[in-house]
Amino acid sequence: MNLFLLVVAFGLAGASPLEDSKVCQPHSRPWQVYLHGGEGMSCSGALINEWWIVTSLNCAPTSYSTIASLGEHDMKVEEGTEQHIYVADVIIHDPYRTSLHSLTMVRLAEPARFTQDIQPIPLPSRCPQPGETCYVSGWGSIPNKYKPSQHLKCLTVPVVDDQTCMNTFPEVLHWNTNMVCAGQANTDNCMYDGGSVMVCDGQLQGLQWFNNGCMNPAEPTVYTKLCKYNDWINYVMDQYTPTETTPGKMT
C-alpha cells in the first residue's frame, strides 16, 4: 500500500499544469524588478546598480507614482524579501519612436539595499550570438494562458540570427540593428509582460520590445539589443547623479 501511495504521489507531482512548470525558482533572478502603480501600469525591469533600473519604452513608469518592487517573487504575498521604492526619474531614449529604440532608464528615489534576494545584473560586455541559450523572466501570461501570473516565470530561449528575425517580422514592424530576436517555433518563447528581461551568460542582453512571438508561436520574440546601448546607459547615469535623496522607500 505504501508503495502504491508513493507512485500516486509521484504521478500527481508530474501532472502540474504547463504554466506551473514555467515558474522560476523563487528569488533566482535577484535583479528582476516589478514596476507597478500610477495609472494601473504593470511591467518588468532589471536592476543594474543601486540607483538604476532599465526597462522597455512600452513600460512608461511615472515619477513618484510608480513603485519599483525589488526582491519580488509572489506579487500577492509579502515574503519579507521585498523593498518597495518610488521611481524618481524616468529617461526615455531619444528619439522616442519605437521603430528605432525601445529603452527607458528609471532612477529610484533612494538606493536599493543589496541583499541575497536583491542584486544588480551586469551590463553586456559583448553582444548575444545566434544559437546562444538565454533566459527570459517576467510576470506576464504566456500564450494560451490569458491571466498574468502572481509568480515570476522563466523561459529558456535560443538567440535567432538577424535574417531569420527579419523574415518572420510582421509587415507593420521594421527590423533594425538595435534589436535581437530569441525563441523557437511552437514553444512558449514569449510573455505578455512589457520589459521582460533576457539574460545570457549572466549578463543583461535584452528587454522585450515586440511580443510577436506571443501572437504566433512560430515566430521569435524581439528584444532591445542592450549591447548597443552601454554608452548611452552610462552617460545617463553620469548625468543624473543622485544628490541628497528624497524619502522614497515604501517599506
Residue frames as qw, qx, qy, qz and C-alpha x, y, z in Angstrom:
[[0.000, 0.886, 0.463, 0.000, 0.00, 0.00, 0.00],
 [0.312, -0.788, 0.092, 0.523, 2.82, 2.41, 0.90],
 [0.393, -0.121, 0.602, 0.684, 4.48, 1.75, -2.45],
 [0.198, 0.626, 0.677, 0.332, 1.17, 2.41, -4.24],
 [0.127, -0.933, -0.266, 0.209, 0.72, 5.75, -2.43],
 [0.394, -0.568, 0.327, 0.645, 4.28, 6.74, -3.31],
 [0.347, 0.195, 0.686, 0.609, 3.66, 6.02, -7.01],
 [0.058, 0.817, 0.556, 0.143, 0.44, 8.05, -6.93],
 [0.277, -0.854, -0.054, 0.438, 2.24, 10.95, -5.25],
 [0.378, -0.321, 0.499, 0.710, 4.93, 10.99, -7.91],
 [0.259, 0.462, 0.717, 0.453, 2.28, 10.82, -10.62],
 [0.051, -0.912, -0.402, 0.058, 0.45, 13.83, -9.23],
 [0.362, -0.707, 0.161, 0.586, 3.68, 15.76, -8.83],
 [0.340, -0.110, 0.619, 0.700, 4.44, 15.27, -12.51],
 [0.176, 0.600, 0.721, 0.298, 0.97, 16.32, -13.60],
 [0.111, -0.619, -0.224, 0.744, 1.38, 20.02, -12.84],
 [0.480, 0.824, 0.289, -0.088, -0.09, 22.45, -15.38],
 [0.682, 0.442, 0.082, 0.577, 2.21, 23.83, -18.07],
 [0.006, -0.878, 0.053, -0.475, 2.16, 27.32, -16.57],
 [0.712, -0.683, 0.165, -0.022, 3.39, 25.97, -13.22],
 [0.889, 0.010, 0.160, 0.429, 6.37, 24.44, -14.99],
 [0.429, 0.658, 0.047, 0.617, 7.42, 27.93, -16.08],
 [0.423, -0.898, -0.021, -0.124, 7.57, 29.40, -12.56],
 [0.381, 0.651, -0.523, 0.397, 11.11, 30.47, -11.62],
 [0.649, -0.250, -0.560, 0.450, 12.90, 29.07, -8.63],
 [0.245, -0.936, -0.253, -0.020, 11.98, 31.73, -6.05],
 [0.249, -0.925, 0.204, 0.200, 14.47, 34.62, -5.94],
 [0.789, -0.024, 0.402, 0.465, 16.72, 33.06, -8.56],
 [0.393, 0.590, 0.269, 0.652, 16.56, 36.34, -10.55],
 [0.382, -0.608, -0.392, 0.575, 17.57, 38.89, -7.88],
 [0.162, -0.146, 0.218, 0.951, 17.85, 41.67, -10.48],
 [0.059, -0.495, -0.725, -0.475, 14.21, 41.37, -11.58],
 [0.066, 0.163, 0.337, -0.925, 12.05, 44.41, -10.74],
 [0.054, 0.608, 0.779, 0.142, 8.26, 44.66, -10.72],
 [0.022, -0.024, 0.005, 0.999, 7.14, 48.17, -11.74],
 [0.148, -0.562, -0.794, -0.178, 3.55, 48.99, -10.84],
 [0.123, -0.621, -0.430, 0.643, 1.14, 51.68, -9.72],
 [0.019, 0.210, -0.292, -0.933, 0.33, 55.01, -11.26],
 [0.612, 0.223, -0.091, -0.753, -2.42, 54.55, -13.82],
 [0.923, 0.032, 0.273, -0.269, -2.61, 50.80, -13.43],
 [0.561, 0.632, -0.532, -0.060, 0.65, 50.08, -15.25],
 [0.823, -0.375, 0.425, -0.046, 2.45, 46.82, -14.59],
 [0.762, 0.580, -0.282, 0.059, 5.67, 45.59, -16.19],
 [0.886, -0.298, 0.012, 0.354, 9.18, 44.27, -15.57],
 [0.246, 0.906, -0.312, 0.146, 12.63, 45.80, -15.46],
 [0.875, 0.009, -0.293, 0.387, 16.19, 44.94, -14.49],
 [0.417, -0.894, 0.097, 0.129, 18.23, 46.44, -11.65],
 [0.751, 0.509, -0.176, 0.383, 21.70, 47.47, -12.93],
 [0.365, 0.227, -0.527, 0.733, 23.01, 49.22, -9.82],
 [0.157, -0.379, -0.723, 0.556, 21.67, 50.53, -6.51],
 [0.167, 0.440, 0.147, -0.870, 20.02, 53.54, -8.19],
 [0.376, 0.396, -0.401, -0.735, 19.05, 52.45, -11.68],
 [0.639, 0.242, 0.722, -0.112, 16.62, 50.15, -13.49],
 [0.154, 0.257, -0.569, -0.766, 16.29, 49.62, -17.23],
 [0.514, 0.375, 0.728, -0.255, 13.01, 48.69, -18.91],
 [0.363, 0.357, 0.650, 0.564, 11.31, 48.96, -22.29],
 [0.082, -0.114, -0.148, -0.979, 9.71, 52.03, -23.85],
 [0.471, -0.396, -0.610, -0.499, 6.27, 50.41, -23.51],
 [0.456, -0.338, -0.702, 0.429, 6.58, 50.24, -19.74],
 [0.044, -0.629, -0.164, -0.759, 6.18, 54.03, -19.20],
 [0.474, -0.482, -0.584, 0.450, 6.62, 54.42, -15.42],
 [0.048, -0.853, -0.169, -0.492, 5.73, 57.76, -13.77],
 [0.303, 0.328, -0.517, 0.730, 7.87, 59.70, -11.30],
 [0.130, -0.083, 0.620, -0.769, 6.70, 59.40, -7.67],
 [0.753, 0.042, 0.039, -0.655, 3.64, 57.43, -8.77],
 [0.866, 0.200, -0.453, -0.075, 5.17, 54.17, -9.98],
 [0.631, -0.613, 0.455, -0.136, 6.61, 51.83, -7.35],
 [0.565, 0.458, -0.686, -0.012, 9.59, 49.57, -8.02],
 [0.846, -0.411, 0.244, -0.237, 9.29, 46.33, -6.05],
 [0.372, 0.573, -0.727, 0.072, 12.64, 44.58, -5.67],
 [0.092, -0.215, 0.916, -0.327, 13.19, 41.12, -4.21],
 [0.695, 0.135, 0.187, -0.681, 9.76, 40.10, -5.50],
 [0.025, -0.076, 0.963, 0.256, 8.59, 36.62, -6.48],
 [0.053, -0.546, -0.834, -0.054, 4.95, 36.21, -5.46],
 [0.008, 0.378, 0.127, 0.917, 3.17, 39.50, -6.19],
 [0.552, -0.558, -0.345, -0.515, 0.29, 38.69, -3.84],
 [0.809, -0.500, -0.253, 0.178, 2.35, 37.80, -0.77],
 [0.028, -0.887, 0.391, -0.244, 4.80, 39.86, 1.28],
 [0.929, 0.031, -0.329, 0.166, 7.64, 37.39, 1.68],
 [0.590, -0.763, 0.072, 0.254, 9.91, 39.63, 3.74],
 [0.683, -0.051, 0.339, 0.645, 12.48, 39.92, 0.92],
 [0.333, 0.743, 0.406, 0.416, 10.95, 42.92, -0.83],
 [0.216, -0.410, -0.117, 0.878, 11.93, 46.56, -0.97],
 [0.267, 0.756, 0.562, 0.202, 9.29, 48.92, -2.40],
 [0.321, -0.424, 0.047, 0.845, 10.77, 52.21, -3.63],
 [0.406, 0.818, 0.254, -0.317, 9.22, 55.04, -5.60],
 [0.644, 0.377, 0.305, 0.591, 10.51, 55.88, -9.07],
 [0.197, -0.699, -0.072, 0.683, 12.18, 59.32, -9.17],
 [0.185, 0.606, -0.383, -0.672, 13.46, 59.99, -12.72],
 [0.763, 0.338, 0.551, 0.029, 12.30, 58.44, -15.99],
 [0.043, 0.658, -0.444, -0.607, 14.56, 58.95, -19.03],
 [0.824, 0.408, 0.385, -0.080, 13.34, 57.62, -22.37],
 [0.541, -0.147, 0.495, 0.664, 15.84, 57.03, -25.14],
 [0.341, 0.790, 0.055, -0.507, 15.70, 59.79, -27.75],
 [0.429, -0.096, -0.236, -0.867, 14.36, 59.64, -30.46],
 [0.534, -0.073, 0.618, -0.573, 11.25, 58.14, -28.92],
 [0.750, 0.258, -0.288, -0.536, 9.93, 56.32, -31.98],
 [0.796, -0.265, 0.523, -0.153, 9.61, 52.63, -31.18],
 [0.886, 0.462, 0.001, 0.046, 10.79, 51.62, -34.65],
 [0.412, 0.719, -0.430, 0.358, 14.26, 52.90, -33.67],
 [0.168, 0.304, -0.740, 0.576, 14.64, 52.38, -29.93],
 [0.690, -0.526, -0.338, -0.364, 12.82, 50.84, -27.01],
 [0.628, -0.059, -0.527, 0.570, 14.68, 51.63, -23.82],
 [0.309, -0.831, -0.074, -0.457, 13.84, 53.56, -20.65],
 [0.436, 0.159, -0.623, 0.630, 16.10, 54.34, -17.70],
 [0.538, -0.714, -0.309, -0.323, 14.45, 54.57, -14.28],
 [0.270, 0.364, -0.588, 0.670, 16.16, 56.11, -11.25],
 [0.512, -0.521, -0.672, 0.124, 14.98, 55.13, -7.80],
 [0.228, -0.888, -0.053, -0.396, 14.05, 57.78, -5.25],
 [0.407, -0.736, 0.526, -0.131, 16.57, 56.20, -2.89],
 [0.314, 0.471, -0.812, -0.142, 19.15, 53.46, -3.39],
 [0.912, -0.142, -0.313, -0.226, 18.30, 49.80, -3.19],
 [0.444, -0.617, 0.623, -0.184, 19.84, 47.87, -0.34],
 [0.603, 0.333, -0.699, -0.192, 21.60, 44.82, -1.76],
 [0.687, -0.304, 0.562, -0.347, 20.71, 41.50, -0.13],
 [0.380, -0.093, 0.898, 0.200, 20.80, 37.87, -1.16],
 [0.400, 0.552, 0.731, 0.003, 17.49, 38.45, -2.97],
 [0.271, 0.948, 0.130, -0.107, 18.27, 41.89, -4.46],
 [0.567, -0.379, 0.418, 0.600, 21.34, 42.13, -6.69],
 [0.378, 0.717, -0.188, -0.554, 22.15, 44.02, -9.92],
 [0.872, 0.274, 0.363, 0.182, 22.73, 42.30, -13.25],
 [0.378, -0.432, 0.364, 0.733, 25.88, 43.24, -15.21],
 [0.514, 0.719, -0.072, -0.462, 25.52, 45.15, -18.46],
 [0.943, 0.270, 0.153, 0.120, 26.72, 43.19, -21.51],
 [0.360, -0.656, 0.467, 0.471, 30.43, 43.01, -22.31],
 [0.102, -0.116, 0.800, 0.580, 29.58, 41.53, -25.74],
 [0.607, 0.122, -0.145, -0.772, 26.57, 41.02, -28.00],
 [0.758, -0.015, 0.602, -0.249, 24.50, 37.81, -27.95],
 [0.056, 0.364, -0.792, -0.487, 25.31, 35.21, -30.61],
 [0.760, 0.085, -0.299, -0.571, 22.89, 33.16, -32.77],
 [0.775, -0.004, -0.631, -0.007, 22.18, 29.80, -31.16],
 [0.149, 0.242, -0.654, 0.701, 23.19, 31.00, -27.70],
 [0.426, -0.536, -0.728, -0.038, 20.83, 29.89, -24.93],
 [0.020, -0.304, 0.252, -0.919, 19.30, 32.72, -22.93],
 [0.211, -0.432, -0.828, 0.289, 16.75, 33.04, -20.14],
 [0.167, -0.435, -0.218, -0.857, 13.71, 35.32, -20.11],
 [0.235, -0.370, -0.781, 0.446, 11.80, 36.23, -16.95],
 [0.206, -0.210, -0.073, -0.953, 8.68, 38.25, -16.17],
 [0.280, 0.180, 0.746, -0.577, 5.23, 38.20, -14.57],
 [0.523, 0.269, -0.211, -0.781, 3.13, 38.30, -17.73],
 [0.857, 0.137, 0.425, -0.257, 0.99, 35.50, -19.10],
 [0.216, -0.274, 0.796, 0.495, 2.33, 33.10, -21.70],
 [0.443, 0.084, -0.512, -0.731, 0.37, 32.24, -24.87],
 [0.598, -0.257, -0.698, -0.298, -2.88, 30.37, -24.17],
 [0.450, -0.461, -0.601, 0.472, -2.66, 31.45, -20.51],
 [0.106, 0.690, 0.289, 0.655, -4.56, 34.70, -20.52],
 [0.498, -0.851, -0.124, -0.116, -4.00, 35.73, -16.92],
 [0.229, 0.722, -0.527, 0.384, -0.78, 37.25, -15.56],
 [0.766, -0.166, -0.577, 0.231, 0.99, 35.01, -13.09],
 [0.449, -0.878, 0.054, -0.156, 1.39, 36.05, -9.48],
 [0.768, -0.441, 0.325, 0.333, 4.73, 34.22, -9.53],
 [0.109, 0.745, -0.490, -0.440, 7.78, 35.20, -11.57],
 [0.927, 0.265, 0.262, -0.039, 8.07, 32.97, -14.64],
 [0.233, -0.626, 0.609, 0.427, 11.16, 31.84, -16.54],
 [0.860, 0.482, 0.120, -0.120, 11.57, 30.71, -20.14],
 [0.542, -0.392, 0.548, 0.502, 14.60, 29.27, -21.95],
 [0.606, 0.762, 0.156, -0.166, 15.10, 30.64, -25.48],
 [0.700, -0.034, 0.325, 0.635, 17.79, 30.45, -28.18],
 [0.053, 0.678, -0.138, -0.720, 19.04, 33.61, -29.90],
 [0.697, 0.536, 0.466, 0.097, 17.96, 33.76, -33.57],
 [0.459, -0.059, 0.321, 0.826, 20.11, 35.15, -36.40],
 [0.138, 0.444, 0.070, -0.883, 19.13, 38.54, -37.83],
 [0.260, 0.096, -0.652, -0.705, 17.97, 37.22, -41.21],
 [0.239, -0.352, -0.905, -0.017, 15.55, 34.78, -39.61],
 [0.049, -0.508, -0.491, 0.706, 14.30, 37.59, -37.46],
 [0.186, 0.345, -0.234, -0.890, 13.68, 39.82, -40.48],
 [0.248, -0.048, -0.834, -0.490, 11.94, 37.01, -42.37],
 [0.253, -0.452, -0.848, 0.110, 9.41, 36.49, -39.59],
 [0.017, -0.233, -0.276, 0.932, 8.66, 40.14, -38.88],
 [0.288, 0.707, 0.630, -0.141, 5.04, 41.23, -39.34],
 [0.416, 0.561, 0.326, 0.637, 4.67, 43.76, -42.17],
 [0.189, -0.932, -0.178, -0.252, 3.76, 46.55, -39.75],
 [0.621, -0.715, 0.178, 0.267, 7.11, 46.24, -37.94],
 [0.551, 0.771, -0.277, 0.159, 10.53, 47.26, -39.18],
 [0.893, -0.275, -0.078, 0.348, 13.64, 45.41, -38.10],
 [0.232, 0.889, -0.299, 0.256, 16.80, 47.33, -37.18],
 [0.650, 0.294, -0.591, 0.378, 20.20, 46.54, -35.72],
 [0.200, -0.418, 0.516, -0.721, 19.16, 47.66, -32.22],
 [0.856, -0.140, 0.077, -0.492, 17.04, 44.51, -32.00],
 [0.071, 0.301, -0.951, -0.010, 17.82, 40.90, -31.18],
 [0.789, -0.096, -0.230, -0.562, 15.38, 38.01, -31.61],
 [0.046, -0.266, 0.929, -0.251, 15.07, 34.91, -29.48],
 [0.727, 0.097, 0.396, -0.553, 12.73, 31.94, -29.40],
 [0.033, -0.150, 0.922, 0.356, 11.97, 28.73, -31.27],
 [0.490, -0.108, -0.480, -0.719, 8.93, 27.51, -33.11],
 [0.729, -0.312, -0.487, -0.367, 5.93, 26.10, -31.26],
 [0.554, -0.252, -0.615, 0.502, 7.18, 26.56, -27.72],
 [0.250, -0.928, -0.265, 0.073, 6.49, 29.16, -25.04],
 [0.634, 0.096, -0.002, 0.767, 9.07, 31.77, -26.01],
 [0.006, 0.432, 0.094, 0.897, 7.26, 34.96, -25.05],
 [0.177, -0.503, -0.708, 0.464, 5.34, 36.62, -22.21],
 [0.010, -0.789, -0.361, -0.497, 2.71, 39.32, -22.31],
 [0.546, -0.725, -0.174, 0.383, 4.83, 41.46, -19.99],
 [0.333, 0.902, -0.100, 0.256, 6.34, 44.78, -21.03],
 [0.063, -0.814, 0.520, -0.250, 10.02, 44.77, -20.24],
 [0.982, -0.172, 0.072, 0.017, 10.53, 41.03, -19.77],
 [0.187, -0.821, 0.525, 0.127, 14.23, 40.56, -19.04],
 [0.946, 0.288, -0.137, 0.061, 16.55, 38.40, -21.18],
 [0.379, -0.765, 0.518, 0.050, 19.84, 37.27, -19.63],
 [0.905, 0.361, -0.212, 0.074, 22.58, 35.37, -21.48],
 [0.735, 0.177, -0.385, 0.530, 25.67, 34.01, -19.78],
 [0.480, -0.528, -0.428, 0.555, 24.96, 36.05, -16.63],
 [0.155, -0.173, 0.090, 0.968, 24.68, 39.38, -18.50],
 [0.385, 0.636, 0.434, -0.509, 21.68, 41.57, -19.33],
 [0.290, -0.049, 0.667, 0.685, 21.22, 41.20, -23.09],
 [0.116, -0.328, -0.613, -0.709, 17.60, 42.14, -23.81],
 [0.264, 0.286, 0.544, -0.743, 14.31, 43.72, -22.78],
 [0.370, 0.452, 0.796, 0.158, 11.17, 42.67, -24.60],
 [0.032, 0.236, -0.223, -0.945, 10.31, 45.08, -27.43],
 [0.623, 0.073, -0.322, -0.709, 7.63, 43.37, -29.55],
 [0.539, -0.132, 0.769, -0.318, 5.62, 40.34, -28.42],
 [0.649, 0.348, -0.400, -0.546, 5.06, 38.90, -31.89],
 [0.305, 0.189, -0.932, 0.056, 6.26, 35.54, -30.56],
 [0.299, 0.146, 0.721, -0.608, 3.27, 35.61, -28.20],
 [0.609, 0.410, 0.073, -0.675, 0.80, 36.14, -31.02],
 [0.864, 0.387, -0.270, -0.178, 2.37, 33.50, -33.27],
 [0.733, -0.542, 0.405, 0.069, 4.48, 30.81, -31.54],
 [0.860, 0.330, 0.200, 0.335, 6.16, 30.04, -34.87],
 [0.342, 0.799, -0.093, 0.487, 7.93, 33.41, -34.65],
 [0.558, -0.098, -0.451, 0.690, 10.69, 34.60, -32.32],
 [0.229, -0.909, -0.322, 0.129, 10.20, 37.48, -29.91],
 [0.441, 0.652, -0.072, 0.612, 12.01, 40.80, -30.35],
 [0.594, -0.669, -0.222, 0.388, 14.19, 42.30, -27.62],
 [0.089, 0.972, -0.213, 0.041, 16.19, 45.51, -27.30],
 [0.858, 0.212, -0.245, 0.397, 19.82, 44.63, -28.01],
 [0.462, -0.878, -0.046, 0.116, 21.34, 46.03, -24.83],
 [0.732, -0.206, 0.208, 0.616, 24.94, 45.66, -26.00],
 [0.357, 0.567, 0.316, 0.672, 24.25, 48.58, -28.38],
 [0.232, -0.855, -0.209, -0.413, 23.35, 50.91, -25.51],
 [0.721, -0.346, -0.323, 0.505, 26.16, 50.64, -22.96],
 [0.333, 0.147, -0.032, 0.931, 27.49, 54.13, -23.78],
 [0.288, -0.531, -0.267, -0.751, 24.05, 55.75, -23.55],
 [0.717, -0.555, -0.421, -0.034, 23.20, 53.97, -20.29],
 [0.650, -0.251, -0.249, 0.673, 26.47, 55.06, -18.69],
 [0.137, 0.318, 0.107, 0.932, 26.01, 58.61, -19.98],
 [0.470, -0.620, -0.346, -0.525, 22.53, 58.85, -18.41],
 [0.751, -0.502, -0.362, 0.230, 23.79, 57.51, -15.08],
 [0.517, -0.034, -0.124, 0.847, 26.63, 60.07, -15.10],
 [0.034, -0.415, -0.209, -0.885, 24.29, 62.98, -15.96],
 [0.596, -0.563, -0.231, -0.524, 21.68, 62.11, -13.34],
 [0.440, 0.115, -0.722, 0.521, 23.97, 61.55, -10.40],
 [0.467, -0.712, -0.509, -0.124, 21.70, 61.49, -7.34],
 [0.036, 0.546, -0.372, 0.750, 22.09, 64.23, -4.76],
 [0.212, -0.066, 0.746, -0.628, 20.58, 64.09, -1.29],
 [0.151, -0.254, -0.899, -0.323, 17.67, 61.70, -1.54],
 [0.526, -0.233, 0.019, -0.818, 14.01, 62.42, -1.10],
 [0.444, -0.086, 0.827, -0.334, 12.38, 59.80, 1.17],
 [0.574, 0.272, -0.439, -0.635, 11.07, 57.28, -1.30],
 [0.221, 0.080, -0.972, 0.032, 11.04, 53.86, 0.29],
 [0.637, -0.359, -0.319, -0.603, 7.63, 52.38, 0.94],
 [0.881, -0.458, 0.000, -0.119, 8.76, 49.67, 3.37]]
